[in-house]
């Protein structure tokens, strides 16, 4: 999957949970962590057409378990 597209989709999901774009600043480690979880779930579930739902789930888990 294209990393730029994946980051844009993650950014969009992050905006659903944050007030300001400034709050959307993630460290490189956090970006890699979210990308890795998303890509693992896509491969694990073999659900490339469900990418949006997987990204939403991973970002939601990121905020609720933080």
N, C-alpha and C positions, 0 to 999 in steps of 0.2 A: 504494500500500500504506500502511496505517496506520502512522505512525511509532512510536507507543507499542507496538504489537504487534511491530514489527520490533525495537525495542530490547529488549523482553522476550525475544524469541527469541535475540537476540545474547547477552544476559546468561546465558541458559540454556546456550548453547554455551560461553561463557567459563568457566562453572563446571566444565565437563568438564575443563578444562586447568589450573585453579587450585585451590589448597588452601582458601583463605579467601575469603569474599566481599569482604573489604577489599582483596584483591589485584585485584579486578575493577574498580577505579576507572580509568576511561579519561578522557582529556582530551576536550574538545569536538571538537577536530580529529580525534582518533582515532575517535570515534563517527561523525563525518561521513564519514571515510575508509572505515570498514567499511560503513556504510549505502550509500554511493555504489557501492562495489564489488559489493555484493549486488544492488542494484537494477539495475545495468548488466548483470550476469549473467542476472538474471531476464528482462530485456527482450531481451538478445542471444540467449538460448537459447529464448525464448518458453516457459518452463517454470514457470509460476506454481504448478503442483502440486508442484514439486520444491524449494520454498523452503527446507525444513528441510535438505536435502542441500547446497544452495548456501550457506546460512549456515554449516554445519559446515565446508565447504571453505574459505570465506573466513576464518573464525576460525582454522582450522588454519594456513593460509598466513600469517596475521598473526603467529602465534607462532613459526613456523619460520623466517620471514624477518626477525625482529626483531633 
